[in-house]
Amino acid sequence: MFKNAAQRRNLPGDDLALVRAAREEIKQRARGVAALIERVECLSLTADECSILQPPYGRAKHLPSPDRPYVHLAVHTGHGGVSVTPVWAAAVGGNVVMSTVENRIKARATALDPMVALSVPAGIGSQISFEVGGFVKQSPDPERKLIRTLAEMYSTRKTGEQTDGNYTSWDQRERNERIRLEVLAYHIRNELGDEPVSRSASYVQELAPRYSSDDLPQPSGRNAHDGFWGPDEKYTEDEPELREARDELVILGMARQATRSGYRSVTATYGHVACFGHQGLLRCRQIGFDVIDIKGEARISFLVDRRDCDVLQRNPTAAMSAAKYRSGSVWLQSQGLIQLHDDPGPVRDAIRRLESRYNRVHHRLALDLSTGERTPGDFVLATLSHQRLSSRFREAERSLRSAKTSGKR
């Protein structure tokens, strides 16, 4: 059902019937979940937290990237898996609201498991952020009111472009229904000040973990490791924006070393890691990261507090998303398995490189799965192995291949 609901509608009769049946069942589940969530006591965002998602200085639009606040939404995809992607968002009535379409993983996953996590930075390059754990309540948006509001806040209309902003191409090509996602929080970790401040609903400790031991991925579950795509060779170096559109290292704020193997930092782009915390609930945390070479594989690397290693070894599934520093609509997601490296030499090198890249102390850049204030501890190096990449450019290519395949039937 989960897979069938993802298919596009330009399919032959039998396949289209399966798609419609799967989507209808998911809609029924989403309606049942929404009715239950209405009865749950949840937390509201504070005025300071809401202000992160509001255009500053009384403006109607957000500032350009890297000061534009893309929210990173982490969802449970079943069997202990996770996905995280940057989305447009706003604060309405003390809750975070977003828009998606019915076949996207955000709609399908939250209909089957409404518990999500959000990382909400003040901008792609901002140190200021807060984290939300909550329940998603879905509701139809047939008039596309929310996406029009978000498009006016986030997008800059181009000459000849439709008044709804740049989101319309997906809707027009696939004719999918728009869904409104509202996150009702049960946990908020506020890192807007010098020290994190957490608040939780009274029932948080009673929430069930989102996976069982039978769901945990096997270490060899995916043998392939996707490499990062380079620049688009169709364009010359005199056309840097077009040439860089496909370059996934640029999205990560990194570049290959010109004179030797390895990678160097170009911009201090933050990543947002989705994984499961100590209680088995989804977390989404802003981190500093690097790209290093491990046995010929280019891997995303970051620091992990040693006190969190046990939980990451029990379920190493993780995903990280990043939005391009100067063009937030260009994004990249890496899904894989966390591999821990405890050798002191690489850990020291990682600390030095991260502190140089972000100009911050390393314990502020590490993945921290505590729920409140924690004294800095020891750290180990983590990398994402068995990497599966997705990006706006990769999605566009997959969409074109799907359209061509459907046209041949």
Phi, psi and omega per residue, in radians:
M1 nan -0.802 -3.122
F2 -1.032 -0.751 -3.125
K3 -1.271 -0.750 -3.115
N4 -1.070 -0.664 -3.096
A5 -1.187 -0.280 -3.139
A6 -1.437 -0.268 -3.030
Q7 -1.206 2.701 3.092
R8 -1.419 2.881 -2.992
R9 -1.536 -0.129 3.138
N10 -1.512 1.123 -3.074
L11 -2.150 2.795 3.052
P12 -1.167 2.947 -2.948
G13 -0.902 -0.953 -3.087
D14 -1.100 -0.761 3.134
D15 -1.143 -0.693 3.131
L16 -1.125 -0.627 3.112
A17 -1.113 -0.680 3.101
L18 -1.132 -0.716 3.123
V19 -1.073 -0.836 -3.112
R20 -1.104 -0.703 3.139
A21 -1.147 -0.733 3.136
A22 -1.132 -0.736 -3.127
R23 -1.189 -0.626 3.123
E24 -1.163 -0.694 3.116
E25 -1.152 -0.699 3.114
I26 -1.132 -0.686 3.089
K27 -1.067 -0.746 3.129
Q28 -1.064 -0.747 3.121
R29 -1.131 -0.716 -3.139
A30 -1.089 -0.682 3.114
R31 -1.144 -0.713 3.109
G32 -1.130 -0.716 3.119
V33 -1.124 -0.752 -3.133
A34 -1.053 -0.680 3.132
A35 -1.140 -0.666 3.119
L36 -1.213 -0.738 -3.084
I37 -1.117 -0.534 3.126
E38 -0.991 -0.448 -3.058
R39 -1.649 0.012 -3.075
V40 -1.636 2.357 3.065
E41 -1.331 2.188 -3.085
C42 -2.258 2.954 -3.126
L43 -1.642 2.628 3.048
S44 -1.836 2.581 3.042
L45 -1.156 2.567 3.038
T46 -1.340 2.963 3.106
A47 -1.057 -0.690 3.124
D48 -1.119 -0.726 3.137
E49 -1.171 -0.730 3.093
C50 -1.078 -0.607 -3.075
S51 -1.125 -0.460 3.099
I52 -1.040 -0.596 -3.071
L53 -1.659 0.092 3.124
Q54 -1.847 2.429 3.067
P55 -0.986 2.402 -3.053
P56 -1.358 2.841 3.000
Y57 1.038 0.502 3.125
G58 1.249 0.258 3.135
R59 -1.265 2.782 3.044
A60 -1.501 -0.412 -3.106
K61 -2.091 2.686 3.022
H62 -1.215 2.729 3.021
L63 -1.138 2.762 3.106
P64 -1.110 2.835 3.017
S65 -1.066 2.532 0.242
P66 -1.617 0.272 -3.097
D67 -1.702 0.247 -3.109
R68 -1.651 2.240 -2.994
P69 -1.512 1.445 3.021
Y70 -1.325 2.292 3.100
V71 -1.560 2.371 3.128
H72 -1.777 1.983 -3.045
L73 -1.739 2.091 3.102
A74 -1.813 2.306 3.140
V75 -2.239 2.714 3.076
H76 -1.584 2.129 -3.078
T77 -1.691 0.163 3.140
G78 1.668 2.643 3.110
H79 0.961 0.633 3.085
G80 1.336 0.199 -3.133
G81 -1.615 2.778 -3.123
V82 -2.400 2.742 3.023
S83 -2.470 2.528 3.121
V84 -2.483 2.312 -3.132
T85 -2.481 2.596 3.064
P86 -1.366 2.434 -3.105
V87 -2.429 2.761 2.949
W88 -1.253 2.550 -3.124
A89 -2.707 2.830 3.063
A90 -2.508 2.873 3.054
A91 -1.829 2.117 -3.134
V92 -2.299 2.115 3.116
G93 1.065 0.527 3.130
G94 1.437 0.110 3.120
N95 -2.140 2.693 3.042
V96 -1.460 2.296 3.110
V97 -2.152 2.526 -3.123
M98 -2.461 2.956 3.116
S99 -2.234 2.524 3.054
T100 -2.624 -3.125 3.085
V101 -2.016 2.787 -2.882
E102 -1.094 -0.467 -3.095
N103 -1.629 -0.065 -3.119
R104 -1.341 2.697 -3.061
I105 -1.088 -0.504 3.133
K106 -1.089 -0.715 3.140
A107 -1.299 -0.766 -3.086
R108 -1.174 -0.799 -3.078
A109 -1.163 -0.738 -3.080
T110 -1.317 -0.318 3.023
A111 -1.287 -0.560 -3.120
L112 -1.576 -0.556 3.052
D113 -2.496 1.820 -3.021
P114 -1.331 -0.106 -3.101
M115 -1.402 2.168 -3.073
V116 -2.336 3.031 3.004
A117 -2.353 2.555 3.137
L118 -2.206 2.425 2.893
S119 -1.922 2.132 -3.009
V120 -2.094 1.626 3.104
P121 -1.540 2.755 3.081
A122 -1.301 -0.196 3.104
G123 3.079 2.895 -3.096
I124 -1.026 -0.628 -3.120
G125 -1.815 0.275 -3.044
S126 -1.618 2.468 3.036
Q127 -1.368 -0.279 -3.041
I128 -1.509 2.293 3.138
S129 -2.823 2.931 2.918
F130 -2.503 2.781 -3.081
E131 -2.045 2.481 3.127
V132 -2.222 2.329 2.884
G133 -1.947 2.304 -3.058
G134 -2.870 -3.092 3.094
F135 -1.850 2.400 3.093
V136 -1.636 2.229 3.012
K137 -1.857 2.068 -3.141
Q138 -1.604 2.546 3.004
S139 -2.618 2.544 -3.130
P140 -1.198 2.617 3.113
D141 -2.302 1.160 -3.026
P142 -1.085 -0.498 3.136
E143 -1.532 -0.030 3.110
R144 1.030 0.611 -3.089
K145 -1.158 -0.779 -3.071
L146 -1.169 -0.789 -3.102
I147 -1.147 -0.551 3.078
R148 -1.165 -0.713 3.110
T149 -1.111 -0.792 -3.134
L150 -1.142 -0.686 -3.140
A151 -1.097 -0.649 3.112
E152 -1.181 -0.539 -3.139
M153 -1.390 -0.609 -2.970
Y154 -1.813 -0.589 -2.980
S155 -1.801 2.671 3.049
T156 -1.879 2.052 -3.061
R157 -1.171 2.369 3.114
K158 -1.766 2.807 3.139
T159 -1.020 2.240 3.126
G160 1.457 -0.028 -3.130
E161 -1.506 2.623 -3.121
Q162 -1.150 2.756 -3.035
T163 -1.204 -0.259 -3.124
D164 -1.401 -0.021 -3.099
G165 1.640 -2.924 -3.007
N166 -1.587 0.142 -3.111
Y167 -1.454 -0.206 -2.899
T168 -1.236 -0.357 -3.055
S169 -1.070 -0.703 3.124
W170 -1.113 -0.774 -3.110
D171 -1.106 -0.768 -3.079
Q172 -1.195 -0.668 -3.087
R173 -1.308 -0.635 -3.022
E174 -1.865 -0.240 3.122
R175 0.968 0.704 -3.118
N176 -1.545 2.701 3.124
E177 -1.417 2.456 3.104
R178 -1.439 2.438 -3.140
I179 -2.131 2.375 3.059
R180 -1.646 2.212 3.097
L181 -1.918 2.145 3.092
E182 -2.072 2.201 -3.092
V183 -1.720 2.053 3.068
L184 -1.724 1.998 -2.920
A185 -1.401 2.441 2.932
Y186 -1.955 -0.234 3.099
H187 -2.602 2.371 3.073
I188 -2.355 2.225 3.047
R189 -1.970 1.912 -3.046
N190 -1.659 2.101 3.106
E191 -2.082 0.619 -3.140
L192 -1.401 -0.338 3.137
G193 -1.850 -2.812 -3.101
D194 -1.221 -0.593 -3.132
E195 -2.223 2.571 3.141
P196 -1.186 2.514 3.087
V197 -2.216 2.167 -3.094
S198 -1.973 2.573 2.986
R199 -2.473 2.523 -3.047
S200 -2.430 2.685 3.014
A201 -1.222 2.732 -3.027
S202 -1.130 -0.385 -3.025
Y203 -1.688 0.081 -3.012
V204 -0.997 -0.730 -3.104
Q205 -1.135 -0.292 -3.131
E206 -1.619 -0.099 -3.138
L207 -1.217 2.430 -3.090
A208 -1.382 2.537 3.055
P209 -1.069 2.688 -3.001
R210 -1.564 0.166 3.092
Y211 -2.723 2.766 3.033
S212 -1.916 3.016 -3.135
S213 -1.080 -0.457 3.123
D214 -1.259 -0.350 -3.102
D215 -1.465 -0.289 -2.964
L216 -1.095 2.401 -3.102
P217 -1.219 2.581 3.035
Q218 -1.330 2.517 -3.124
P219 -0.981 -0.543 -3.139
S220 -1.745 0.413 -3.027
G221 -1.042 -0.519 3.112
R222 -2.394 1.985 -3.049
N223 -1.394 -0.473 -3.080
A224 -1.349 2.701 3.044
H225 -2.374 1.905 -3.092
D226 -1.129 2.367 2.990
G227 -1.539 2.748 -3.140
F228 -1.324 2.327 3.062
W229 -1.211 2.533 3.111
G230 -1.642 -2.908 -3.120
P231 -1.149 2.774 3.114
D232 -1.367 1.903 -3.040
E233 -1.240 -0.140 3.082
K234 -1.153 -0.393 -3.076
Y235 -1.930 2.572 -3.115
T236 -1.467 3.011 3.105
E237 -1.199 -0.227 3.057
D238 -1.358 -0.134 3.112
E239 -2.109 1.164 -2.963
P240 -1.076 -0.674 -3.097
E241 -1.140 -0.769 3.130
L242 -1.223 -0.657 -3.128
R243 -1.174 -0.637 -3.104
E244 -1.413 -0.220 -3.025
A245 -0.996 -0.538 -3.085
R246 -1.696 -0.153 -3.017
D247 -1.388 1.871 -3.033
E248 -1.341 -0.436 3.036
L249 -1.166 -0.612 3.090
V250 -1.094 -0.692 3.098
I251 -1.033 -0.662 3.136
L252 -1.382 -0.039 -3.104
G253 1.307 0.460 -3.088
M254 -2.180 2.915 3.054
A255 -2.633 2.702 3.072
R256 -1.272 2.517 3.055
Q257 -1.127 2.406 -3.098
A258 -1.356 -0.590 -2.999
T259 -1.830 -0.271 3.139
R260 -2.644 2.925 -3.130
S261 -1.181 2.623 -3.125
G262 2.146 -3.051 -3.018
Y263 -2.374 2.663 3.117
R264 -2.261 2.715 -3.140
S265 -1.420 2.423 3.077
V266 -1.935 -0.806 3.094
T267 -2.364 2.636 -3.112
A268 -1.447 1.157 3.120
T269 -1.382 2.309 3.104
Y270 -1.582 2.606 3.038
G271 -1.839 2.902 -3.121
H272 -2.348 1.899 -3.010
V273 -1.688 2.269 3.031
A274 -1.850 2.277 3.088
C275 -2.803 -3.055 3.128
F276 -1.815 2.413 -3.094
G277 -1.558 -2.922 -3.032
H278 -1.114 -0.508 -3.134
Q279 -1.575 0.001 -3.096
G280 1.448 0.240 3.106
L281 -1.748 2.674 -3.087
L282 -1.185 2.382 3.039
R283 -2.157 2.689 3.040
C284 -2.474 1.951 -2.963
R285 -2.142 2.418 3.025
Q286 -1.336 2.346 -3.116
I287 -2.409 2.833 2.860
G288 -1.600 2.537 -3.075
F289 -2.520 2.961 -3.140
D290 -2.440 3.023 2.991
V291 -2.158 2.188 -3.124
I292 -2.296 2.888 3.134
D293 -1.737 2.169 3.071
I294 -2.163 1.894 3.113
K295 0.920 0.764 3.103
G296 1.437 0.024 3.118
E297 -1.853 2.287 3.028
A298 -1.384 2.008 -3.065
R299 -2.126 2.512 2.961
I300 -1.269 2.312 -3.112
S301 -2.244 2.670 3.135
F302 -2.823 2.968 3.128
L303 -1.638 2.564 3.100
V304 -2.238 2.341 3.050
D305 -1.108 2.313 -3.088
R306 -1.001 -0.524 -3.128
R307 -1.206 -0.211 3.122
D308 -1.802 0.026 -3.046
C309 -1.143 -0.674 -3.091
D310 -1.038 -0.782 -3.102
V311 -1.195 -0.590 3.126
L312 -1.291 -0.464 3.060
Q313 -1.334 -0.542 3.101
R314 -1.181 -0.748 3.042
N315 -2.379 1.690 -3.075
P316 -1.409 0.002 -3.132
T317 -1.080 2.326 3.141
A318 -2.718 2.875 3.042
A319 -2.556 2.603 3.072
M320 -2.309 2.384 3.073
S321 -2.089 2.648 3.077
A322 -2.543 2.516 3.056
A323 -1.886 2.531 -3.073
K324 -1.101 2.386 -2.985
Y325 -0.969 -0.792 -3.069
R326 -1.848 0.090 3.114
S327 -2.687 1.442 -2.991
G328 -1.054 -0.339 3.131
S329 -1.262 -0.187 3.053
V330 -1.702 2.178 -2.994
W331 -2.445 2.932 3.122
L332 -2.548 2.406 3.028
Q333 -2.147 2.349 3.032
S334 -2.041 2.082 3.059
Q335 -1.890 2.404 -3.132
G336 -3.047 -2.753 3.137
L337 -2.063 2.330 3.116
I338 -1.286 2.210 3.037
Q339 -2.012 2.237 -3.071
L340 -1.686 2.445 -3.128
H341 -2.228 1.990 -2.990
D342 -1.793 0.148 3.139
D343 -1.198 2.214 -3.073
P344 -1.014 -0.606 -3.100
G345 -1.060 -0.991 3.093
P346 -1.050 -0.575 3.111
V347 -1.128 -0.780 3.105
R348 -1.086 -0.732 3.114
D349 -1.089 -0.723 -3.140
A350 -1.110 -0.750 3.128
I351 -1.065 -0.789 -3.127
R352 -1.094 -0.807 -3.101
R353 -1.167 -0.711 -3.124
L354 -1.200 -0.750 3.128
E355 -1.130 -0.593 3.088
S356 -1.233 -0.690 -3.090
R357 -1.187 -0.757 -3.010
Y358 -1.821 -0.150 -3.112
N359 0.971 0.779 3.111
R360 -2.444 2.751 3.059
V361 -1.168 2.545 -2.946
H362 -1.148 -0.522 -3.102
H363 -1.221 -0.263 3.044
R364 -1.463 -0.145 -3.086
L365 -1.870 -0.178 -3.024
A366 -1.412 2.790 2.995
L367 -1.275 2.063 -3.079
D368 -2.154 1.992 -3.081
L369 -1.733 0.249 3.029
S370 -1.233 2.846 3.135
T371 -1.773 -0.084 -3.141
G372 -2.575 -2.737 -3.136
E373 -1.203 2.436 -3.103
R374 -2.496 2.329 3.087
T375 -1.191 2.490 -3.137
P376 -1.014 2.423 -3.122
G377 -2.147 -2.724 3.075
D378 -1.486 2.733 -3.079
F379 -2.268 2.652 3.002
V380 -2.127 2.841 3.131
L381 -1.574 2.364 3.086
A382 -2.123 2.504 3.028
T383 -2.286 2.716 3.073
L384 -1.636 1.951 3.093
S385 -1.735 3.014 -3.132
H386 0.884 0.754 -2.985
Q387 -1.199 2.301 2.972
R388 -2.089 2.091 -3.046
L389 -1.740 2.510 2.948
S390 -2.422 2.572 -3.109
S391 -2.700 2.985 3.103
R392 -1.059 -0.686 -3.138
F393 -1.199 -0.757 3.108
R394 -1.113 -0.710 3.111
E395 -1.092 -0.704 3.126
A396 -1.102 -0.719 3.120
E397 -1.159 -0.707 3.107
R398 -1.106 -0.679 3.127
S399 -1.113 -0.734 3.119
L400 -1.127 -0.713 3.122
R401 -1.127 -0.693 3.127
S402 -1.124 -0.721 3.123
A403 -1.114 -0.704 3.124
K404 -1.157 -0.705 3.128
T405 -1.116 -0.747 3.124
S406 -1.145 -0.616 -3.129
G407 -1.180 -0.434 -3.124
K408 -1.436 -0.284 -3.091
R409 -1.291 nan nan
